[in-house]
């Protein structure tokens, strides 16, 4: 469990620093805080996608070289969780079959610890085939009438997504529109295993709205807006292709990562 607590603290520091200090510099809009005494998150009031009571459930797969993979998580007696890649077709109780995003709604641990935290708190679930969470991350999303900016999954086999462009849109979306956002990752920390770099790493992300596209997904045929994002760094280039649908948000995400892997997530259902 010590490893997971460290990762939570690391995500918490990254979120707090990158958003509360750099948000306005990076043109990332954070709406005014809503004063309330009801114990709800004061930044949830204008959310339309990330709302309490909805869990977005995603299929996913990972491509490394010629292999198409998922990953499995096992717990040790001391509480530490280990993971390893498995073939995509493997399906037992330790295999992460689905990924889920759920909004906390009320004041959560991050905001109770830091009242200046300016995001909606969300849970990121790593589910097996029976929808049992094998791992849970707590992080944040910014959603309002100007932009939607989402922290990616960053535990276990998905740790590498920390170094790719984050899911991010500027509203209203228009074909040909461009926008940018940077993230100062800094020096590599010992617990980060997915990729090596020296010195300080900066993600310089640029996004281009490509236009409308109809996707046939497990949830059905959806009208989407396709956005392509690229992150240039001193250690290489990573990218993301986003498909955004107004009712359901990010319905497909295709990452090409600094380690050469590809990770694809597609919306399966909303629960």
VMD Tcl script that draws the C-alpha trace (Angstrom):
set ca {
  {0.00 0.00 0.00}
  {2.96 2.31 0.59}
  {3.61 2.52 -3.14}
  {0.02 3.52 -3.87}
  {0.06 6.20 -1.15}
  {3.23 7.63 -2.67}
  {1.66 7.69 -6.11}
  {-1.42 9.45 -4.76}
  {0.78 12.07 -3.12}
  {2.76 12.48 -6.34}
  {-0.39 12.96 -8.44}
  {-1.70 15.38 -5.84}
  {1.47 17.50 -6.03}
  {1.48 17.50 -9.83}
  {-2.19 18.47 -10.02}
  {-1.92 21.25 -7.45}
  {1.23 22.76 -8.90}
  {0.39 22.52 -12.58}
  {-3.17 23.80 -12.32}
  {-3.32 26.31 -9.48}
  {-0.01 27.97 -10.38}
  {0.15 27.61 -14.16}
  {-3.48 27.38 -15.26}
  {-3.97 30.98 -16.25}
  {-0.52 31.19 -17.86}
  {-1.42 28.23 -20.05}
  {-4.85 29.65 -20.99}
  {-6.55 26.86 -19.08}
  {-9.71 28.45 -17.71}
  {-10.88 27.60 -14.19}
  {-14.38 28.84 -13.34}
  {-15.10 30.90 -10.19}
  {-15.50 28.91 -7.00}
  {-19.11 28.51 -5.91}
  {-19.59 29.34 -2.23}
  {-21.60 26.65 -0.46}
  {-22.01 24.98 2.90}
  {-23.36 21.64 1.67}
  {-20.11 19.72 1.39}
  {-20.23 19.52 -2.41}
  {-17.31 20.26 -4.71}
  {-17.52 24.01 -5.53}
  {-16.36 23.44 -9.12}
  {-18.99 20.83 -10.10}
  {-21.90 23.22 -10.65}
  {-21.35 23.75 -14.39}
  {-20.28 20.21 -15.30}
  {-22.23 18.47 -18.04}
  {-20.12 15.35 -18.70}
  {-18.37 14.63 -15.41}
  {-21.33 14.58 -13.05}
  {-22.08 12.56 -9.94}
  {-23.94 9.31 -10.60}
  {-22.33 8.48 -13.95}
  {-19.48 6.06 -14.55}
  {-17.95 6.01 -18.03}
  {-16.78 2.49 -18.82}
  {-14.06 1.94 -21.44}
  {-12.61 -0.98 -23.34}
  {-8.88 -0.66 -23.89}
  {-5.86 -2.39 -25.37}
  {-2.13 -1.76 -25.45}
  {0.14 -2.36 -28.44}
  {3.85 -2.88 -27.79}
  {5.81 -3.98 -30.83}
  {3.79 -6.78 -32.44}
  {1.88 -7.67 -29.27}
  {-1.64 -6.58 -28.33}
  {-1.95 -6.65 -24.58}
  {-3.86 -5.93 -21.41}
  {-2.40 -6.05 -17.89}
  {-3.05 -7.94 -14.68}
  {-2.75 -6.72 -11.08}
  {-1.92 -8.92 -8.12}
  {-1.81 -7.93 -4.44}
  {0.98 -9.04 -2.11}
  {0.52 -9.86 1.60}
  {2.07 -6.49 2.51}
  {-0.57 -4.68 0.44}
  {1.71 -3.67 -2.44}
  {0.18 -4.26 -5.88}
  {2.27 -5.63 -8.73}
  {1.30 -5.67 -12.39}
  {2.38 -7.45 -15.57}
  {1.31 -7.56 -19.22}
  {-0.94 -10.37 -20.43}
  {-2.25 -11.26 -23.91}
  {-5.39 -9.35 -24.85}
  {-7.46 -12.56 -24.90}
  {-6.51 -13.60 -21.37}
  {-9.39 -13.20 -18.95}
  {-9.20 -14.11 -15.28}
  {-9.96 -12.29 -12.05}
  {-6.57 -10.50 -12.00}
  {-6.79 -9.05 -15.53}
  {-7.83 -5.41 -15.97}
  {-10.59 -5.78 -18.55}
  {-12.16 -2.31 -18.38}
  {-11.34 1.22 -17.24}
  {-13.84 3.50 -15.54}
  {-14.18 7.22 -14.75}
  {-16.58 8.32 -12.01}
  {-17.19 11.76 -10.46}
  {-16.91 12.03 -6.69}
  {-19.38 14.94 -6.43}
  {-18.76 15.96 -2.84}
  {-15.67 17.43 -1.24}
  {-13.02 14.75 -1.49}
  {-9.66 13.98 0.14}
  {-7.66 16.24 -2.18}
  {-9.79 19.34 -1.61}
  {-10.12 18.68 2.12}
  {-6.32 18.59 2.31}
  {-5.89 21.60 0.02}
  {-8.86 24.03 -0.13}
  {-7.20 25.83 -3.07}
  {-7.53 22.77 -5.29}
  {-9.54 23.90 -8.34}
  {-10.88 20.73 -9.94}
  {-13.70 18.22 -9.81}
  {-12.37 15.12 -8.07}
  {-12.79 11.88 -9.98}
  {-12.08 8.19 -9.45}
  {-10.24 6.26 -12.17}
  {-11.04 2.55 -11.86}
  {-9.09 -0.46 -13.15}
  {-11.83 -3.15 -13.35}
  {-11.68 -6.87 -13.94}
  {-14.31 -8.62 -16.10}
  {-16.73 -8.75 -13.14}
  {-16.37 -4.97 -12.62}
  {-14.43 -5.43 -9.42}
  {-11.92 -2.56 -9.01}
  {-8.41 -3.98 -8.88}
  {-7.01 -0.46 -8.45}
  {-8.47 3.01 -7.95}
  {-6.85 6.38 -8.64}
  {-8.09 9.68 -7.27}
  {-7.36 12.72 -9.41}
  {-9.16 15.62 -11.09}
  {-10.85 17.14 -14.12}
  {-11.61 20.74 -15.08}
  {-14.93 21.10 -16.90}
  {-16.76 24.32 -17.70}
  {-18.17 26.26 -20.68}
  {-14.66 27.21 -21.88}
  {-12.67 23.97 -21.68}
  {-12.52 20.36 -20.49}
  {-9.15 19.09 -19.26}
  {-8.76 15.57 -17.87}
  {-5.99 13.84 -15.98}
  {-5.24 10.49 -17.63}
  {-4.91 7.08 -16.00}
  {-1.37 6.90 -14.60}
  {-1.03 3.72 -12.54}
  {0.64 0.45 -13.53}
  {0.72 -0.21 -17.31}
  {-0.81 3.23 -17.92}
  {1.91 5.19 -16.13}
  {3.38 6.25 -19.49}
  {0.27 8.39 -20.18}
  {1.71 10.99 -17.80}
  {4.11 11.86 -20.64}
  {1.54 12.17 -23.45}
  {-0.85 15.06 -24.19}
  {-3.72 15.09 -21.70}
  {-7.32 14.91 -22.99}
  {-8.15 18.59 -23.49}
  {-10.63 20.58 -25.56}
  {-11.36 24.30 -25.93}
  {-15.00 25.19 -26.47}
  {-16.68 25.78 -28.80}
  {-14.86 23.30 -31.06}
  {-14.33 24.53 -34.63}
  {-12.61 22.75 -37.50}
  {-9.06 24.04 -37.92}
  {-8.94 25.50 -34.41}
  {-5.59 25.21 -32.60}
  {-4.68 25.64 -28.96}
  {-1.74 24.77 -26.71}
  {-0.90 23.73 -23.18}
  {2.40 22.91 -21.46}
  {3.23 20.71 -18.50}
  {6.51 20.90 -16.60}
  {7.21 17.28 -15.62}
  {10.63 18.07 -14.16}
  {13.30 15.54 -13.32}
  {12.58 11.82 -13.33}
  {11.59 10.40 -9.95}
  {12.84 6.93 -8.92}
  {9.38 5.32 -8.76}
  {8.56 6.20 -12.37}
  {9.44 3.08 -14.40}
  {7.75 3.57 -17.76}
  {10.38 5.76 -19.46}
  {13.82 7.22 -18.77}
  {14.96 10.80 -19.32}
  {17.71 13.05 -18.05}
  {17.37 16.59 -16.76}
  {14.03 18.37 -16.69}
  {11.24 17.30 -19.02}
  {8.65 19.72 -20.41}
  {5.60 18.65 -22.42}
  {4.80 21.31 -25.04}
  {1.38 20.28 -26.27}
  {-0.41 21.59 -29.34}
  {-3.92 20.51 -30.39}
  {-5.65 20.81 -33.77}
  {-9.40 20.27 -34.31}
  {-9.76 18.08 -37.40}
  {-13.55 18.14 -37.78}
  {-16.62 15.92 -37.49}
  {-16.47 12.13 -37.65}
  {-19.03 9.40 -37.02}
  {-17.78 6.50 -34.90}
  {-19.38 3.11 -34.37}
  {-18.56 2.15 -30.80}
  {-19.85 -0.48 -28.35}
  {-22.19 2.19 -26.95}
  {-23.56 2.88 -30.48}
  {-22.98 5.16 -33.48}
  {-21.95 8.60 -32.27}
  {-21.29 11.95 -33.91}
  {-17.91 13.17 -32.68}
  {-15.35 15.91 -33.15}
  {-11.83 14.63 -33.84}
  {-8.90 16.45 -32.23}
  {-5.23 15.60 -32.65}
  {-2.68 16.60 -30.02}
  {1.12 16.40 -30.10}
  {3.57 16.84 -27.22}
  {7.13 17.77 -28.14}
  {9.78 17.09 -25.51}
  {13.55 16.92 -25.30}
  {13.20 13.11 -25.20}
  {10.91 12.67 -28.21}
  {7.34 13.18 -29.32}
  {4.09 11.71 -28.02}
  {0.58 12.23 -29.32}
  {-3.12 11.71 -28.74}
  {-6.17 11.50 -30.99}
  {-9.36 12.50 -29.18}
  {-12.94 11.91 -30.26}
  {-15.34 14.13 -28.32}
  {-19.12 13.75 -28.14}
  {-21.16 16.39 -26.32}
  {-23.32 14.09 -24.15}
  {-20.60 11.53 -23.33}
  {-17.35 13.49 -23.48}
  {-14.20 11.67 -24.58}
  {-15.56 8.57 -26.31}
  {-12.30 7.39 -27.87}
  {-8.68 8.15 -27.04}
  {-5.70 6.89 -29.03}
  {-2.29 7.52 -27.45}
  {1.11 7.12 -29.06}
  {3.60 7.26 -26.21}
  {7.26 8.14 -25.72}
  {8.16 4.48 -25.15}
  {6.76 3.54 -28.60}
  {3.59 1.92 -27.23}
  {0.05 2.69 -28.34}
  {-2.91 2.68 -25.95}
  {-6.50 2.87 -27.21}
  {-9.57 3.45 -25.04}
  {-13.14 3.32 -26.41}
  {-16.36 4.03 -24.54}
  {-18.33 0.85 -23.89}
  {-21.20 2.11 -21.74}
  {-22.34 4.64 -19.17}
  {-23.47 3.18 -15.85}
}
mol new
graphics top color blue
foreach p $ca { graphics top sphere $p radius 0.5 }
foreach p [lrange $ca 0 end-1] q [lrange $ca 1 end] { graphics top cylinder $p $q radius 0.2 }
display resetview
